[in-house]
Amino acid sequence: MKRRRFLTRTAALVSGGTLAGCLSSFGFETESAWRDPPLVDDRPDAVYYPAIVEGMGTYGMTEVNGYKFALMYSFPHRFWTVTQGNRNKVVVESDDSLHLMASVWDVETETVLPIDMSLEIRNDDGVVSERAPWPMLSQSMGFHYGDNVALPSEGEYTATLRVSPMQTNRTGAFSGRFSELQTAEIPFEFDTDEAYGLDIDRLEDRRGQRGAVEPAMDEMPVATAPAKADLPGRILGEATSGDAVFVVSVLEDAARFGGERQSYLAVSPRTPYNRITLPLMSVSAALTRNGETVYEGPLGNALDPELGYHYGTAVDETGPGDTLTITVDAPPQVSRHDGYETAFLDMPPMEIQL
């Protein structure tokens, strides 16, 4: 059943949890909600409350060799991809059936893993969809993978999720882990009454204001950076760029991070309200002392049980009076849902006096 045919059939239904009922209460037509749902005018270049927040359902979870996989769904909806600093809106196509989302995390530590993922969907007729879902940020889910997907009909399907060996540097107890290909299968049933009966919340009193809704991930972990007070080592300072918050610390045991110098400089970026991790950016740093540069170079992206996802490098030492300049060479290369698409793009350099 194509989406258009489903919408025609449901348009005559009473509300009672159906999509037509949910959307009619907002004063717009079903078809317009799929193609062009309400979008805040005059959006700030920062994190903001979107006009609506769409509900989410879970198709299933499974554990494979210490990895936990989850497959979720929502209405097909727009999102924005990011290439370098350029943003491109992806609109809902006429045959899109669902917005499918996936998350994978380490069972032992419940750390959400930034790892390359592919998705294959099959039914009794064979493969109906193959893709690499986009790494994404949403206010209700945080960091995850997702895409709009077209299915040929209602019925039974099997989603196969594959994750590649992690390319991100792993430190501490994560060293050497997440280095093998893993495959998980999650069967699900596409039922339009279930899929399109999700709630839609309209944020009439907050839309467009600076802020973010709380993540709605009750059954699974959210990719959050540690609170500033919980970061290991000595906190050097905090700065903001593109509405992202960067907390900088230094640890005196650089050897456990694979460095030969004395100290390890760690930069931990996060969203300003819920501390959502900001992966897949390019960051560099320069450390100057008495007018002389004592370090200048890139910060490697890394995953650590205590620091979380961060950017870091080994340095000889840091001291009072030093100046640290942090430069975002490329903003987070992750797709964005409403509320994040205007933030974390134009990111000027930051300077911290130690």
Helices and strands as residue ranges (DSSP letters): H 3-10, H 19-24, H 30-35, E 52-54, E 57-64, E 67-74, E 79-83, E 86-90, E 98-106, E 117-123, E 126-131, E 134-138, E 142-149, E 155-163, E 169-170, G 172-174, E 182-190, H 192-195, E 200-202, G 228-230, E 234-241, E 244-251, G 254-257, E 263-270, E 282-289, E 292-304, E 308-315, E 323-330, E 335-336, E 350-353
